[in-house]
């Protein structure tokens, strides 16, 4: 009985063994077939199967930038022997001994990762790194590691060691967008790989460990430390002598950066790249093969770059303004058509890599139209009289604030229209005060010109907030479109490697200025007659044959010069000055530095077919003008008024016990007639209740006294009257 059981058990075990053997044989056969398939189907390691992301202008015809490998492939025979030895010492000293993987390296990496609690170490051989770089993602996962090992074994079966090493050196990332030893040698030293010295080889071979850290452009000190490590490893491995090692350490590195001369719209292109990185964080842009259609107008961009360089050189000689920037936008869509961030991206003497169009700066008088828009929203008319006279706007006697106009002149009574068109500081401060500081701040926030509230005080209207040119141009777009401010974009469409549309810009617009208010501002800023007195009729603010609205601005001490001009279909903003805030010559303030560049660019743009066809179609609409029958608001500033006088002193008085009344021609400041809470209503019962009244009144009366020979004034307009204001 027991014998039968043993026989049955043996047969069962034998049967199971046969099944297991058959299964194992089948599995191994299938696995070998799979490996054979992988070996046969594996792409050639000398063929770049990954496609870069290409960035085009708005037509899709001009390639302006490329995100991806910039390679110059060379054969295994062309790679210097010293380069091979350096990379083996630095990355995989047992390269010629192992079969694609290093068990010792893997065990060491596991131990270090467990010790540090994070997967920092990979233990990858050169073959594994090649497999990862060519066929896998860089994301550290267990699955990727398994694939990496399998592919490394396959590569070792299919290719020789020299072929693998050459492919590695042709594909590895050397930073700054350069892949492969030949491309790196060309970029960093303007040499061929075969011309590199030992210290140069060691520097380059050290970069791939962490290209963003060991790039000699970004971190030369760290790059040199890494170079020294590579040299030490080469010495230890017997590839160089002690004498070679010492000489290489002592030889200074002389970088000879060879950047491409045909980089297109670099500041713009880098913003597009940043947009892609932020919006597609899970896509490796360097191998994604995306086709990006941007908003860039290529022809206008090239002209703008030419003109920015031209006028920056002119301004440097004439006005000590070494840099300039220009940005153009479609006000309907917010598409950025032109972006020139500096005279020369690579000019370190002017901080050329800084994109001035995206750098917050004080904007001077270019902020005024938006403050005036709040003023007009309150019902004030454009023919209202404002007194441009020396005025102390401070209510603190110890800290007077008596601003000048940009030309140091005072014009007396002028209209609001003239005040804005001629950019008069004193009257603009009065506009801010009458409009209401809090209401103005609210409007500037709505326009996204300022984000965090700050106590700018009345100097706000002089352009003290720091604002980016791109945001300023967006705000002016709201004027160009009669009140609608657009979102903005550098990108129109994005297609994947198969041609599928994966992104399309959809402009968003918001109503920020009432239609008629925008029309009033447009009408003033395009009024050539209103500018006379400051700008001549034939000045460069005018584009013959076109109605163009334009505003200039200069910051304190002539540090920045601005011009922003627009039509219903195009807004152009220009900046001139110095990135280090060094003041320009006073003679170049505002007009001379920025306007000629603005004029020549806009004149060129309007001559282009796409805009020329709009000449008789899109124009500014005329506003509805409201007229107010009230002193000053109706354009009248001198009139007859009954005033109480003391019989003995013949002076104005508030003591009515012993008075007589006279008729006299009198002049009063704005706050004598205007109650800021109800500007179109009756005058205030007690103008002294307004903290600014006394200062404004003194300014006006002093001005009237200085002009007493030009018109008849009452006898009581004298110095004692001025003094009496403080006593009332």
C-alpha positions as CSV (number, residue, x, y, z in Angstrom):
1,X,0.0,0.0,0.0
2,X,2.8,2.4,1.0
3,X,4.7,1.4,-2.2
4,X,1.7,2.3,-4.3
5,X,1.5,5.7,-2.6
6,X,5.2,6.3,-3.2
7,X,4.8,5.4,-6.9
8,X,1.8,7.7,-7.2
9,X,3.6,10.5,-5.5
10,X,6.7,10.1,-7.8
11,X,4.5,10.1,-10.9
12,X,2.7,13.3,-9.6
13,X,6.0,15.0,-8.9
14,X,7.3,13.9,-12.3
15,X,4.2,15.3,-13.9
16,X,4.5,18.6,-12.1
17,X,8.2,18.8,-13.0
18,X,7.4,18.2,-16.6
19,X,4.7,20.9,-16.5
20,X,7.1,23.4,-14.8
21,X,9.9,22.5,-17.1
22,X,7.7,23.0,-20.1
23,X,6.4,26.3,-18.7
24,X,9.9,27.5,-17.9
25,X,11.1,26.5,-21.4
26,X,8.2,28.3,-23.0
27,X,8.8,31.4,-20.8
28,X,12.5,31.4,-21.6
29,X,11.8,30.9,-25.3
30,X,9.3,33.7,-25.3
31,X,11.6,35.9,-23.3
32,X,14.5,35.2,-25.7
33,X,12.2,36.0,-28.6
34,X,11.2,39.2,-26.9
35,X,14.8,40.1,-26.3
36,X,15.6,39.3,-29.9
37,X,12.7,41.5,-30.9
38,X,14.0,44.3,-28.7
39,X,17.5,43.9,-30.1
40,X,16.2,44.0,-33.7
41,X,13.7,46.8,-33.1
42,X,15.9,49.0,-31.0
43,X,16.5,52.2,-32.8
44,X,20.0,53.0,-33.9
45,X,21.8,54.7,-31.1
46,X,23.4,57.1,-33.7
47,X,20.0,58.3,-34.8
48,X,18.3,61.1,-32.8
49,X,14.8,59.7,-32.5
50,X,13.6,62.5,-30.3
51,X,12.4,65.8,-31.8
52,X,12.9,69.2,-30.3
53,X,10.1,71.7,-29.6
54,X,10.0,74.3,-32.2
55,X,8.8,77.9,-31.7
56,X,7.5,79.8,-34.7
57,X,6.2,83.3,-35.4
58,X,2.5,84.0,-35.8
59,X,2.5,82.8,-39.5
60,X,4.3,79.5,-38.7
61,X,6.8,80.3,-41.4
62,X,9.7,81.5,-39.3
63,X,11.4,79.3,-36.7
64,X,12.5,81.7,-34.0
65,X,13.7,79.3,-31.2
66,X,14.2,75.6,-30.6
67,X,14.0,73.8,-27.3
68,X,15.9,70.6,-27.5
69,X,19.2,68.9,-28.3
70,X,21.7,71.0,-30.2
71,X,24.1,68.3,-31.4
72,X,27.1,67.9,-33.7
73,X,27.5,64.2,-34.0
74,X,31.0,62.7,-34.5
75,X,32.2,59.2,-35.1
76,X,33.9,57.0,-32.5
77,X,37.2,57.5,-34.2
78,X,36.9,61.3,-34.0
79,X,36.5,61.4,-30.2
80,X,39.8,62.0,-28.6
81,X,41.2,59.2,-26.5
82,X,41.7,61.6,-23.5
83,X,38.0,62.5,-23.6
84,X,37.1,58.8,-23.4
85,X,39.4,58.2,-20.5
86,X,38.1,61.3,-18.6
87,X,34.5,60.3,-18.9
88,X,35.3,56.7,-17.8
89,X,37.2,58.0,-14.8
90,X,34.4,60.3,-13.9
91,X,31.4,58.1,-14.5
92,X,32.2,54.4,-14.8
93,X,35.8,53.3,-14.2
94,X,34.8,49.6,-14.9
95,X,33.2,50.4,-18.2
96,X,35.3,48.1,-20.3
97,X,34.9,45.2,-17.7
98,X,31.2,44.9,-17.1
99,X,28.4,43.7,-19.4
100,X,26.2,46.8,-19.1
101,X,25.4,46.8,-15.4
102,X,27.5,47.0,-12.3
103,X,26.3,44.9,-9.4
104,X,28.7,46.6,-7.1
105,X,27.4,50.0,-8.2
106,X,23.8,49.0,-7.8
107,X,24.4,47.6,-4.3
108,X,26.3,50.7,-3.3
109,X,23.5,52.9,-4.6
110,X,20.9,50.9,-2.7
111,X,22.9,51.3,0.5
112,X,23.3,55.0,0.1
113,X,19.6,55.6,-0.8
114,X,18.5,53.6,2.3
115,X,21.0,55.5,4.4
116,X,19.8,58.9,3.2
117,X,16.1,58.0,2.9
118,X,15.7,59.2,-0.7
119,X,16.5,57.8,-4.2
120,X,19.4,60.2,-4.9
121,X,21.9,57.6,-6.2
122,X,21.3,55.4,-9.2
123,X,24.5,53.3,-9.6
124,X,24.1,53.6,-13.3
125,X,26.9,52.6,-15.7
126,X,27.6,54.6,-18.9
127,X,25.6,52.0,-20.8
128,X,22.6,52.4,-18.5
129,X,22.8,56.2,-18.7
130,X,22.8,55.9,-22.5
131,X,19.8,53.7,-22.4
132,X,18.0,56.2,-20.2
133,X,18.9,59.2,-22.2
134,X,17.9,57.7,-25.5
135,X,14.8,55.6,-24.6
136,X,13.4,56.4,-21.2
137,X,12.3,59.3,-19.0
138,X,14.5,60.8,-16.3
139,X,11.9,60.3,-13.6
140,X,13.3,58.0,-10.9
141,X,11.1,54.9,-10.4
142,X,11.7,51.2,-9.8
143,X,10.0,50.3,-13.1
144,X,12.3,52.7,-15.1
145,X,15.3,51.2,-13.4
146,X,14.3,47.7,-14.4
147,X,13.8,48.8,-18.0
148,X,17.1,50.7,-17.9
149,X,19.0,47.5,-16.8
150,X,17.3,45.4,-19.6
151,X,18.1,47.9,-22.3
152,X,21.7,48.2,-21.1
153,X,22.1,44.5,-21.4
154,X,20.6,44.6,-24.9
155,X,22.8,47.5,-25.9
156,X,25.9,45.6,-24.8
157,X,24.8,42.7,-27.0
158,X,24.2,44.8,-30.1
159,X,27.1,47.3,-29.9
160,X,30.8,47.4,-29.1
161,X,32.1,49.2,-26.1
162,X,33.6,52.0,-28.2
163,X,30.3,52.5,-30.1
164,X,28.4,52.7,-26.8
165,X,30.9,55.2,-25.4
166,X,30.8,57.3,-28.5
167,X,27.0,57.3,-28.5
168,X,27.1,58.4,-24.9
169,X,29.5,61.2,-25.6
170,X,27.4,62.3,-28.6
171,X,24.1,62.5,-26.6
172,X,25.0,63.5,-23.0
173,X,23.8,66.9,-21.8
174,X,26.6,69.4,-21.4
175,X,24.3,72.3,-20.2
176,X,23.1,75.5,-21.9
177,X,21.1,73.3,-24.4
178,X,24.2,71.6,-25.8
179,X,24.3,67.8,-26.3
180,X,27.4,65.9,-27.2
181,X,31.1,66.6,-26.7
182,X,31.6,68.2,-30.1
183,X,28.7,70.7,-29.5
184,X,30.0,71.4,-26.0
185,X,33.5,72.1,-27.3
186,X,32.2,74.4,-30.0
187,X,30.0,76.3,-27.5
188,X,32.2,76.7,-24.5
189,X,35.6,77.0,-26.2
190,X,34.9,77.6,-29.9
191,X,37.0,74.5,-30.7
192,X,36.7,71.1,-32.1
193,X,36.7,68.2,-29.6
194,X,40.1,67.1,-30.9
195,X,41.5,70.5,-30.1
196,X,40.6,70.5,-26.4
197,X,43.3,70.6,-23.8
198,X,43.3,68.4,-20.7
199,X,41.9,71.0,-18.3
200,X,39.2,71.9,-20.9
201,X,38.3,68.2,-21.3
202,X,38.0,67.7,-17.5
203,X,35.8,70.8,-17.2
204,X,33.4,69.6,-19.9
205,X,33.3,66.0,-18.7
206,X,32.4,67.3,-15.2
207,X,29.3,69.1,-16.5
208,X,26.9,66.2,-17.3
209,X,26.7,65.1,-13.6
210,X,24.4,68.1,-13.0
211,X,24.4,70.5,-16.0
212,X,22.4,73.3,-14.2
213,X,24.9,73.2,-11.3
214,X,28.2,72.7,-13.0
215,X,27.7,74.9,-16.0
216,X,30.8,77.2,-16.1
217,X,28.5,80.1,-17.2
218,X,26.2,79.8,-14.2
219,X,28.6,78.6,-11.5
220,X,32.3,78.8,-12.6
221,X,33.6,78.0,-9.1
222,X,31.5,74.8,-8.8
223,X,32.5,73.9,-12.4
224,X,36.2,74.2,-11.5
225,X,35.8,72.1,-8.3
226,X,34.1,69.4,-10.4
227,X,36.9,69.7,-13.0
228,X,39.5,69.1,-10.3
229,X,37.6,66.0,-9.2
230,X,37.7,64.6,-12.7
231,X,41.4,65.3,-13.0
232,X,42.1,63.6,-9.6
233,X,40.1,60.5,-10.8
234,X,42.1,60.4,-14.0
235,X,45.4,60.6,-12.0
236,X,44.2,57.8,-9.7
237,X,43.2,55.6,-12.6
238,X,46.6,56.1,-14.3
239,X,45.4,58.0,-17.3
240,X,47.5,61.1,-16.6
241,X,50.8,61.8,-14.9
242,X,51.4,63.8,-11.7
243,X,53.0,66.5,-13.9
244,X,50.0,66.6,-16.2
245,X,47.6,66.8,-13.2
246,X,49.5,69.6,-11.6
247,X,49.8,71.6,-14.8
248,X,46.1,71.2,-15.6
249,X,45.1,72.4,-12.1
250,X,47.2,75.5,-12.4
251,X,46.1,76.4,-15.9
252,X,43.3,79.0,-15.9
253,X,40.2,78.3,-17.8
254,X,39.5,80.7,-20.7
255,X,35.9,80.3,-21.8
256,X,35.2,81.5,-25.4
257,X,31.5,81.3,-25.5
258,X,30.2,80.8,-29.1
259,X,26.6,81.7,-29.0
260,X,24.6,81.4,-32.2
261,X,24.3,84.7,-34.0
262,X,20.9,83.9,-35.4
263,X,18.9,83.7,-32.2
264,X,15.5,85.2,-32.9
265,X,13.6,87.5,-30.5
266,X,15.4,86.0,-27.6
267,X,13.6,87.8,-24.8
268,X,10.3,86.9,-26.4
269,X,11.3,83.3,-27.0
270,X,12.4,82.8,-23.4
271,X,9.0,84.0,-22.3
272,X,7.4,81.4,-24.6
273,X,9.7,78.7,-23.2
274,X,8.7,79.8,-19.6
275,X,5.0,79.6,-20.6
276,X,5.5,76.0,-21.9
277,X,7.4,74.9,-18.8
278,X,4.7,76.3,-16.5
279,X,1.7,75.0,-18.4
280,X,3.1,71.6,-19.5
281,X,5.3,70.6,-16.5
282,X,5.0,66.8,-17.2
283,X,6.2,67.1,-20.8
284,X,9.9,67.0,-21.7
285,X,10.0,69.9,-24.1
286,X,13.4,68.9,-25.4
287,X,12.1,65.7,-27.0
288,X,8.3,66.4,-27.2
289,X,8.3,67.6,-30.8
290,X,5.8,70.3,-30.1
291,X,5.1,73.0,-32.7
292,X,4.3,76.3,-31.1
293,X,2.7,79.1,-33.1
294,X,3.4,82.3,-31.2
295,X,1.8,85.8,-31.4
296,X,5.1,87.4,-32.7
297,X,5.0,89.5,-35.9
298,X,8.3,88.5,-37.3
299,X,8.7,91.5,-39.7
300,X,7.9,94.0,-37.0
301,X,10.1,92.3,-34.5
302,X,13.1,92.4,-36.8
303,X,12.5,96.1,-37.5
304,X,12.0,96.9,-33.8
305,X,15.3,95.1,-32.9
306,X,17.1,97.2,-35.5
307,X,15.6,100.5,-34.3
308,X,16.1,99.8,-30.6
309,X,19.8,99.2,-31.2
310,X,20.0,102.3,-33.5
311,X,18.4,104.7,-31.0
312,X,20.2,103.2,-28.0
313,X,23.5,104.0,-29.6
314,X,22.2,107.5,-30.5
315,X,20.9,108.1,-27.0
316,X,24.1,106.9,-25.4
317,X,26.1,109.6,-27.2
318,X,23.6,112.4,-26.8
319,X,21.9,111.7,-23.5
320,X,23.9,109.0,-21.7
321,X,20.9,106.6,-22.0
322,X,22.6,103.3,-23.0
323,X,19.6,101.0,-23.3
324,X,16.1,100.9,-24.8
325,X,13.1,98.5,-25.0
326,X,9.9,98.2,-27.1
327,X,6.7,96.3,-26.8
328,X,3.8,96.2,-29.2
329,X,0.4,94.6,-28.6
330,X,-2.9,93.9,-30.3
331,X,-5.3,95.7,-28.0
332,X,-8.3,93.6,-29.0
333,X,-6.7,90.2,-28.2
334,X,-3.7,91.1,-26.0
335,X,-1.4,89.2,-28.3
336,X,2.2,90.4,-27.9
337,X,3.3,91.3,-31.4
338,X,6.8,92.6,-30.6
339,X,9.0,92.3,-27.5
340,X,12.5,93.8,-27.5
341,X,13.7,93.6,-23.9
342,X,17.0,95.4,-24.4
343,X,19.5,96.7,-27.0
344,X,21.4,93.4,-26.9
345,X,20.7,90.4,-24.8
346,X,24.4,89.5,-24.6
347,X,25.7,92.9,-23.6
348,X,26.6,92.6,-20.0
349,X,27.6,96.3,-19.7
350,X,23.9,97.2,-19.9
351,X,22.5,94.1,-18.2
352,X,21.1,93.2,-21.6
353,X,19.8,89.8,-20.4
354,X,17.3,91.7,-18.2
355,X,13.9,92.0,-20.1
356,X,13.0,95.6,-19.4
357,X,9.4,95.1,-20.7
358,X,8.8,92.8,-17.7
359,X,10.7,94.7,-15.1
360,X,8.8,97.0,-12.8
361,X,9.9,100.6,-13.1
362,X,8.5,104.0,-12.3
363,X,6.5,105.1,-15.3
364,X,6.2,108.9,-14.9
365,X,3.4,110.7,-16.5
366,X,2.3,107.7,-18.6
367,X,0.1,106.9,-15.6
368,X,-1.9,110.1,-15.8
369,X,-4.6,109.1,-18.4
370,X,-5.9,106.5,-16.0
371,X,-6.1,109.0,-13.1
372,X,-7.9,111.5,-15.4
373,X,-10.4,108.7,-16.4
374,X,-11.6,108.6,-12.7
375,X,-11.8,112.4,-12.7
376,X,-14.0,112.3,-15.8
377,X,-16.1,109.5,-14.4
378,X,-17.1,112.0,-11.6
379,X,-18.6,114.3,-14.2
380,X,-15.9,116.9,-14.5
381,X,-15.8,118.3,-18.1
382,X,-12.7,118.6,-20.2
383,X,-13.0,122.4,-20.5
384,X,-12.9,123.0,-16.8
385,X,-10.3,125.5,-15.6
386,X,-7.4,124.4,-13.4
387,X,-4.8,126.8,-12.1
388,X,-1.3,125.8,-13.0
389,X,0.4,128.0,-10.4
390,X,3.1,127.3,-7.7
391,X,1.2,125.4,-5.0
392,X,2.2,123.8,-1.8
393,X,0.1,120.6,-1.5
394,X,1.4,119.6,1.9
395,X,-0.8,120.1,5.0
396,X,2.2,119.7,7.2
397,X,4.0,123.1,7.5
398,X,7.3,121.4,8.3
399,X,7.3,119.3,5.1
400,X,6.2,121.4,2.1
401,X,5.4,119.7,-1.2
402,X,5.6,122.2,-4.0
403,X,6.2,120.3,-7.2
404,X,7.4,121.7,-10.5
405,X,6.3,121.1,-14.0
406,X,8.6,119.2,-16.2
407,X,9.7,122.4,-18.0
408,X,9.8,124.5,-14.8
409,X,7.1,126.8,-16.2
410,X,3.7,127.7,-14.8
411,X,0.8,128.5,-17.2
412,X,-1.8,130.0,-15.0
413,X,-5.4,129.0,-15.9
414,X,-5.6,126.1,-18.4
415,X,-8.3,123.6,-19.3
416,X,-8.3,120.0,-18.1
417,X,-7.8,119.0,-21.8
418,X,-4.6,121.1,-22.0
419,X,-3.5,119.8,-18.6
420,X,-3.5,116.2,-19.8
421,X,-2.4,116.8,-23.3
422,X,0.6,118.9,-22.1
423,X,1.2,116.6,-19.1
424,X,1.2,119.5,-16.5
425,X,2.2,118.2,-13.1
426,X,0.6,120.8,-10.8
427,X,-2.8,120.6,-12.4
428,X,-2.6,116.8,-12.6
429,X,-2.1,116.6,-8.8
430,X,-5.3,118.7,-8.5
431,X,-7.0,116.2,-10.8
432,X,-5.9,113.3,-8.5
433,X,-7.2,115.2,-5.4
434,X,-10.5,116.1,-7.0
435,X,-11.0,112.5,-8.4
436,X,-10.3,111.0,-5.0
437,X,-7.2,109.1,-4.0
438,X,-9.0,106.0,-2.9
439,X,-11.1,105.8,-6.1
440,X,-7.9,106.2,-8.2
441,X,-6.1,103.4,-6.3
442,X,-9.1,101.2,-6.9
443,X,-9.0,102.0,-10.6
444,X,-5.3,101.3,-10.9
445,X,-5.8,97.9,-9.2
446,X,-8.7,97.1,-11.5
447,X,-6.3,97.9,-14.4
448,X,-3.7,95.6,-12.8
449,X,-1.2,98.4,-12.8
450,X,-0.6,98.1,-9.1
451,X,-1.2,95.0,-7.0
452,X,-0.3,95.9,-3.4
453,X,-1.7,99.1,-2.0
454,X,1.0,101.6,-0.9
455,X,0.8,105.1,0.4
456,X,2.0,107.0,-2.7
457,X,0.3,110.2,-1.6
458,X,-0.4,112.9,-4.2
459,X,2.9,112.1,-5.9
460,X,1.1,109.1,-7.3
461,X,0.1,111.2,-10.3
462,X,3.8,111.8,-11.1
463,X,4.2,108.1,-11.8
464,X,5.9,106.9,-8.6
465,X,4.4,103.4,-8.7
466,X,6.7,100.7,-10.3
467,X,4.9,99.1,-13.3
468,X,5.9,96.7,-16.0
469,X,5.8,98.0,-19.6
470,X,3.7,95.0,-20.6
471,X,1.1,95.9,-18.0
472,X,1.2,99.6,-19.0
473,X,0.6,98.6,-22.6
474,X,-2.3,96.4,-21.5
475,X,-3.9,99.3,-19.7
476,X,-3.6,101.5,-22.7
477,X,-5.2,98.7,-24.7
478,X,-8.3,99.4,-22.6
479,X,-8.3,103.0,-23.9
480,X,-7.7,101.8,-27.5
481,X,-10.7,99.5,-27.3
482,X,-13.0,102.0,-25.6
483,X,-12.8,100.4,-22.2
484,X,-12.0,96.7,-22.6
485,X,-8.8,95.4,-21.2
486,X,-7.5,92.2,-22.7
487,X,-5.6,89.3,-21.2
488,X,-2.2,88.9,-22.9
489,X,-0.4,86.0,-24.4
490,X,2.8,85.1,-26.3
491,X,1.3,81.9,-27.7
492,X,-1.6,81.4,-30.2
493,X,-1.6,77.6,-30.7
494,X,0.4,74.5,-29.8
495,X,0.4,71.2,-31.7
496,X,1.8,67.9,-30.5
497,X,4.3,65.8,-32.5
498,X,1.4,64.2,-34.4
499,X,-0.1,67.5,-35.4
500,X,-3.0,67.5,-32.9
501,X,-4.0,70.9,-31.5
502,X,-3.4,70.8,-27.7
503,X,-3.6,74.5,-26.8
504,X,-5.4,77.5,-28.3
505,X,-5.3,81.0,-26.8
506,X,-8.8,82.3,-26.0
507,X,-8.6,86.1,-25.2
508,X,-10.4,87.3,-22.2
509,X,-11.6,90.9,-21.9
510,X,-13.0,92.9,-19.0
511,X,-14.7,96.3,-18.9
512,X,-12.5,98.6,-16.9
513,X,-13.3,102.1,-18.3
514,X,-16.7,103.5,-19.4
515,X,-16.9,103.8,-23.2
516,X,-17.4,107.6,-23.3
517,X,-14.7,108.2,-20.7
518,X,-12.2,106.2,-22.9
519,X,-13.3,108.2,-25.9
520,X,-12.6,111.5,-24.0
521,X,-9.1,110.3,-23.1
522,X,-8.5,109.2,-26.7
523,X,-9.7,112.5,-28.0
524,X,-7.4,114.5,-25.8
525,X,-4.3,112.3,-26.3
526,X,-4.8,112.6,-30.1
527,X,-5.5,116.3,-30.1
528,X,-2.6,118.1,-31.7
529,X,-3.9,121.5,-30.9
530,X,-4.2,120.7,-27.2
531,X,-0.5,119.8,-27.1
532,X,0.6,123.1,-28.6
533,X,2.6,125.0,-26.0
534,X,4.7,122.0,-25.2
535,X,4.8,120.0,-28.4
536,X,4.9,121.6,-31.8
537,X,2.3,120.6,-34.5
538,X,5.0,118.9,-36.5
539,X,6.6,117.1,-33.6
540,X,7.3,113.4,-33.7
541,X,4.2,112.7,-31.7
542,X,2.4,113.0,-34.9
543,X,2.2,110.3,-37.6
544,X,1.1,112.1,-40.9
545,X,-2.2,110.8,-42.2
546,X,-3.1,108.9,-39.0
547,X,-4.9,109.9,-35.8
548,X,-2.7,108.5,-33.0
549,X,-3.2,108.9,-29.3
550,X,0.1,109.3,-27.4
551,X,1.5,110.0,-23.9
552,X,5.0,110.5,-22.8
553,X,6.5,110.3,-19.4
554,X,9.8,110.9,-17.5
555,X,10.7,109.7,-14.0
556,X,12.4,111.6,-11.2
557,X,15.9,112.8,-12.0
558,X,15.4,111.7,-15.7
559,X,16.1,108.0,-14.9
560,X,13.5,106.7,-17.4
561,X,11.9,108.0,-20.5
562,X,8.6,106.5,-21.7
563,X,6.3,106.9,-24.7
564,X,3.1,104.9,-25.2
565,X,1.0,105.5,-28.3
566,X,-1.9,103.7,-29.8
567,X,-4.6,103.4,-32.4
568,X,-7.7,101.2,-32.1
569,X,-5.8,98.2,-33.5
570,X,-2.2,98.7,-32.2
571,X,-0.5,99.8,-29.0
572,X,3.2,100.5,-28.9
573,X,5.2,101.3,-25.7
574,X,8.9,102.4,-25.6
575,X,11.3,102.8,-22.8
576,X,14.8,104.5,-22.8
577,X,17.3,104.8,-20.0
578,X,19.8,102.8,-18.0
579,X,19.2,99.5,-16.3
580,X,21.3,100.6,-13.3
581,X,19.1,103.7,-12.8
582,X,21.8,106.1,-13.8
583,X,20.1,109.4,-14.7
584,X,20.1,110.6,-18.3
585,X,21.1,114.1,-19.3
586,X,18.2,116.5,-18.6
587,X,18.0,117.4,-22.3
588,X,17.0,113.9,-23.1
589,X,14.2,113.6,-20.6
590,X,11.1,111.9,-21.9
591,X,10.7,113.3,-25.4
592,X,14.1,113.0,-27.0
593,X,15.1,109.6,-25.8
594,X,11.9,107.6,-26.4
595,X,9.7,109.5,-28.9
596,X,11.9,109.2,-32.0
597,X,12.2,105.4,-31.6
598,X,8.5,105.2,-31.0
599,X,7.7,107.4,-34.1
600,X,10.0,105.5,-36.5
601,X,8.8,102.1,-35.4
602,X,5.1,103.0,-35.5
603,X,5.5,104.7,-38.9
604,X,7.0,101.6,-40.3
605,X,4.3,99.4,-38.7
606,X,1.5,101.5,-40.2
607,X,3.1,101.2,-43.6
608,X,2.7,97.4,-43.5
609,X,-0.2,96.0,-45.5
610,X,-1.9,94.4,-42.5
611,X,-2.3,97.9,-40.9
612,X,-2.5,100.1,-44.0
613,X,-5.8,98.5,-44.9
614,X,-7.3,99.6,-41.6
615,X,-6.5,103.3,-42.1
616,X,-9.9,104.4,-43.2
617,X,-11.8,101.7,-41.2
618,X,-10.7,101.8,-37.6
619,X,-10.6,105.3,-36.1
620,X,-11.2,106.9,-32.7
621,X,-14.9,107.7,-32.1
622,X,-15.8,111.2,-31.0
623,X,-16.9,111.5,-27.3
624,X,-20.1,113.1,-26.0
625,X,-18.9,116.2,-24.2
626,X,-21.0,117.4,-21.2
627,X,-20.9,121.1,-20.4
628,X,-21.5,122.3,-16.8
629,X,-22.9,125.8,-16.0
630,X,-20.8,126.5,-13.0
631,X,-17.7,128.7,-12.3
632,X,-14.4,127.1,-13.5
633,X,-16.3,124.0,-14.7
634,X,-17.7,126.2,-17.5
635,X,-14.3,127.5,-18.6
636,X,-14.6,130.9,-16.8
637,X,-12.1,131.8,-14.2
638,X,-12.6,135.5,-13.5
639,X,-16.0,137.0,-12.6
640,X,-17.9,139.6,-10.5
641,X,-18.7,138.6,-7.0
642,X,-20.3,140.5,-4.1
643,X,-18.0,140.5,-1.1
644,X,-18.4,141.9,2.5
645,X,-15.8,144.5,3.5
646,X,-15.0,146.2,6.7
647,X,-15.8,149.9,6.3
648,X,-12.6,151.1,8.0
649,X,-10.0,148.7,6.7
650,X,-11.7,148.0,3.3
651,X,-10.7,144.4,3.8
652,X,-12.8,141.2,3.5
653,X,-14.3,140.3,6.8
654,X,-16.5,137.7,8.5
655,X,-17.7,140.3,11.1
656,X,-21.0,141.5,9.6
657,X,-21.8,144.0,12.4
658,X,-20.2,146.9,10.6
659,X,-19.8,146.1,6.9
660,X,-20.6,147.4,3.5
661,X,-20.7,145.4,0.3
662,X,-18.8,146.0,-3.0
663,X,-18.8,144.4,-6.4
664,X,-15.3,143.2,-7.5
665,X,-13.6,141.1,-10.1
666,X,-12.2,138.2,-8.1
667,X,-10.3,135.0,-8.7
668,X,-10.5,131.9,-6.6
669,X,-9.0,128.5,-6.6
670,X,-10.8,125.3,-7.6
671,X,-11.8,124.3,-4.1
672,X,-13.7,127.6,-3.6
673,X,-16.3,126.3,-6.1
674,X,-16.1,122.6,-5.8
675,X,-17.3,120.3,-3.1
676,X,-15.4,117.0,-3.7
677,X,-18.4,115.0,-2.4
678,X,-20.7,116.7,-4.9
679,X,-18.5,118.3,-7.6
680,X,-21.3,119.2,-10.0
681,X,-23.5,120.6,-7.2
682,X,-23.4,123.9,-5.3
683,X,-20.1,125.3,-4.0
684,X,-19.1,124.4,-0.4
685,X,-20.6,126.5,2.3
686,X,-17.3,126.6,4.0
687,X,-14.4,125.9,1.6
688,X,-12.0,126.1,4.6
689,X,-13.3,122.7,5.7
690,X,-11.2,121.2,2.9
691,X,-7.7,120.7,4.1
692,X,-6.2,121.7,0.8
693,X,-8.3,124.9,0.3
694,X,-6.0,127.4,2.0
695,X,-2.9,126.2,0.1
696,X,-4.7,126.2,-3.3
697,X,-6.2,129.6,-2.6
698,X,-2.9,131.1,-1.7
699,X,-1.3,129.8,-4.9
700,X,-4.0,131.3,-7.1
701,X,-4.1,134.7,-5.3
702,X,-0.3,134.9,-5.4
703,X,-0.4,134.2,-9.1
704,X,-3.1,136.8,-9.6
705,X,-1.0,139.4,-7.8
706,X,1.9,138.6,-10.1
707,X,-0.4,139.3,-13.1
708,X,-2.2,142.4,-11.7
709,X,-1.0,144.5,-14.7
710,X,-2.8,142.1,-17.1
711,X,-6.3,142.5,-15.6
712,X,-8.2,144.5,-13.0
713,X,-8.1,143.1,-9.5
714,X,-9.9,144.3,-6.4
715,X,-7.9,146.6,-4.1
716,X,-8.0,144.0,-1.3
717,X,-5.9,141.5,-3.2
718,X,-2.6,142.2,-1.5
719,X,-0.2,140.6,0.9
720,X,-2.3,141.2,3.9
721,X,-5.1,139.3,2.2
722,X,-2.8,136.4,1.7
723,X,-2.0,136.5,5.4
724,X,-5.6,136.7,6.3
725,X,-6.3,133.4,4.7
726,X,-4.4,131.7,7.5
727,X,-6.4,133.4,10.1
728,X,-9.9,132.6,8.7
